[in-house]
Amino acid sequence: MSNRLLTFFLIGSLCLLAQPQSSVRITAPVDGDILNRHDGAAVNAGLKITVKGSCTGAKAVKINGKSVAVRDGSFEAPVVLRQWENRIAVTAGGARTQELVYWDRDSKPRYRFSIDDNIWFLRNIARNADRYKSIFENPYMAFWKSMHDKYGAKIHFNLFYETDGFNLSQMPDKFKPEWQANRDWIRLTFHARAEFPDKPYIKASGEQIDADYRLVTREIERFAGRELLSATTTVHWGEATLDGVRALRAEGITVLAGYFMFQKEVPMVSYYLDTPRIKHLMGRDYWKDTKEDVIFARHDLVVNTLPLDQIVPHLEKVAADPHQAELMELMIHEQYFYPDYRNYQPDFRQKVERTIEWATKKGYKSTLCDFGEESCAPPVKK
């Protein structure tokens, strides 16, 4: 090749490289969003939402194959969701991006009430097994049954394996028929091996959390039955490594509840999620990590953290935001029930009842695990 031809070839190549390259990005909804009636408009057998994004280097994009104009570097167009999982693909020239979003087809106002750090009531039942004829002779369980009988409340108990002088292997199976008879409103699941140390899984391996999960779950199956297990739980302190969450997902856990907030700019009770995803969840009821196949549900109220007279104002504030009000995640901790606990709350019962009474009067229905198409059945291993 002559020098002249080589020069023309190089100039041509540089010109091609200098041509603007298309880039495309979806800005709304976010990958993993679980969308409900508040996020769009109902159409025949679907939910019509608006997809928004940005694009450079092209005058039009294709959204799921349909051409949409780009104006001032932005685009938006309606897309109809027709099933639980929906793929949104956007192309511009050689650029392509896609995401998964979910349609909570039968979404309605509902609340889920869970209790963390449970173990003491089981110790009491075990120590009184010869005297008790029912688990509801235990004062703690009697209270929760009164909430069920009065309001139809369904309750999810997250369990420790052990505490001082007791572990779940000591829980007799004498009451198994009664646990089974109440499986329509009670769930028992893994929380941690024990209350201490704090944040036991924040740096733990998948093997460690899996061993503790199996320890707790095996005993629940023995003394209460597999039917009372759930694919939803809250890990102690809401902290776990990515490997830890993967281990739980392999065991069949599909939903994890947490605070998803910041304390002095540090993520708190947020598992492995990074800052952008936590900030997004702060304005949502739930969100799914599509890569890990796990849903994260955000607590709306930890009942023991507020004075009695602040509970209703707080709930009213949350309920004013439709993107946080559809699924009310409500939670309390067991210890505050007991007079001999150092931080005993004598109005424990009143706080719980005020919370549940508010939800009931506002038309919320109690649920054990309604997160779109996630099942209330026991966890199924991957």
Secondary structure, 3 states (H helix, E strand, C coil): CCHHHHHHHHHHHHHHHHCCCCEEEEEECCCCEEECHHHCEEECCEEEEEEEEEEECCCEEEECCEEEECECCEEEEEEEECCCEEEEEEEECCEEEEEEEEECCCCCCEEEEEEEEECHHHHHHHHCCCCCCCHHHCHHHHHHHHHHHHHCCCEEEEEECEECCEEHHHCCCCCHHHHHHCCCCEEEEEEECCCCCCCCCCCCCHHHHHHHHHHHHHHHHHHCCHHHCCCEECCHHHCCCHHHHHHHHHCCCCEEEECCEEECCEEECCCCCCHHHHHHHCCCCEEEECCCCEEEEECCEEHHHCCHHHHHHHHHHHHCCHHHHCEEEEEEEHHHHCCCCCCCCCCHHHHHHHHHHHHHHCCCEECCCCCCCCCCCCCCCC
